[in-house]
Amino acid sequence: MNITKTTLAALLIIAALTSLAASLPADELRASQHRNDTYMPHTATAAGLPDRLSPGFTFSKNFYNVYGTPDLTASIAGDDEFDRDEEGTLTIDLVNRGVILGYESDQMPDNEREIALAKMELEYELQQVDAIGVKATLIAPEETPIDVKSGTQQIGSIRGARGARGTARFDIEIDEDAPAGTYPLILNMSYLYQKNAQVDLNNVYANGSFSGRMPEVNFRYDLLNQTQTLYVTVDKLADFEVINVSSDLRAGEDDRMLRITYQNTGEETATESVARISVTDPFSSTDDQAYLGTLVPGESKTATFVLDTDSDATIKPYGIDTEIRFKDAAGDLKVSDSMIATATIAPPIPASEKAKPYTLPVLLIVLLALVAIGVRYYLRNVAKDTPKARQPND
């Protein structure tokens, strides 16, 4: 009679523990049991990867074989389109779509204690689709004009059967010369999953009597690797280069011309384009913008700016910052990357050189003045003193 009561009490406790097993994840239970913390390499799987076993795991007492593994699906959350020479963060959602495909009995329980043991084992076995300790690494193939700045990301565990998810974030940079297009990025994921579970009642009963201790739960783990290709788009965009610069800038001279020729080297037409320069000493300007209008890909146009140059300016080449403000195909206002237009200041013109254009006109004026003075003198003096010719009738 006492044995029957003890057995009933033990079965009630096992039933309670079975309910607890349904809500307690295997990896959390493992963390709570010091003796099951360590995973020991044991055998090689079909993929050549070692199983990981709890120290107390045996292959002799297994009631169920469960079929199904985790299945992580990755997708880019948010913006997956970038401009060339842009830095951004790629947010990737990982969803565990793993499901239990089925299970079968490996061996039949022999008594009521083993029936309770088998039920508890099954509850743990159903956690086989949980991805444990997920790590994710994003790789850009060599031919891709994208640089992944972030290393491997630790995601943690992602439960299965309920579509649980995790998030990974990677910093990326698009090359400044990246052609527009769609480019692949490779996401490598690795994690452990519970391949088998085993519940042992040996420590629940001692010498045939209920000891009051919890059953010992041991796990067998395997490593899974998954790879998925994600795609990032580099948008079409108008882009510009300075292809020619000419000027007649001179030290100490005002209202001199600077001419800059721009070419649209991008893949998109730019409309309402306005070129502008940013000048500093020794230059100044009240005419630092020039309207270019529409530039289709490959087209070039020249902008003319009027500059004044300080008289004490050093005679050397100067880099003048310039950029183009324009509208893209969507009508959004854009500003190009800053460009450099190199212009050289010529030496000031000597005073003698400045006078040369005026020498001949001055001489002509002086000569004409002398001629005028001579004519006037002749008319007043010489012509006046000359006697008039007599008439024939006199």
Secondary structure as UniProt FT lines:
FT   HELIX           2..23
FT   HELIX           26..32
FT   HELIX           34..36
FT   STRAND          40..44
FT   TURN            46..47
FT   STRAND          50..53
FT   TURN            55..56
FT   STRAND          64..67
FT   STRAND          72..77
FT   STRAND          81..82
FT   TURN            84..85
FT   STRAND          87..96
FT   STRAND          102..105
FT   HELIX           112..125
FT   HELIX           126..129
FT   STRAND          131..139
FT   TURN            142..143
FT   STRAND          146..148
FT   STRAND          153..158
FT   TURN            160..163
FT   STRAND          165..174
FT   TURN            176..177
FT   STRAND          181..200
FT   TURN            202..204
FT   STRAND          205..206
FT   TURN            207..208
FT   STRAND          209..210
FT   STRAND          216..234
FT   STRAND          240..247
FT   TURN            251..252
FT   STRAND          256..264
FT   STRAND          270..278
FT   TURN            281..282
FT   STRAND          283..287
FT   STRAND          289..295
FT   TURN            297..298
FT   STRAND          300..309
FT   TURN            311..312
FT   STRAND          317..327
FT   TURN            329..330
FT   STRAND          333..335
FT   STRAND          339..344
FT   HELIX           351..377
FT   HELIX           378..382
FT   HELIX           383..385
FT   TURN            392..393
//
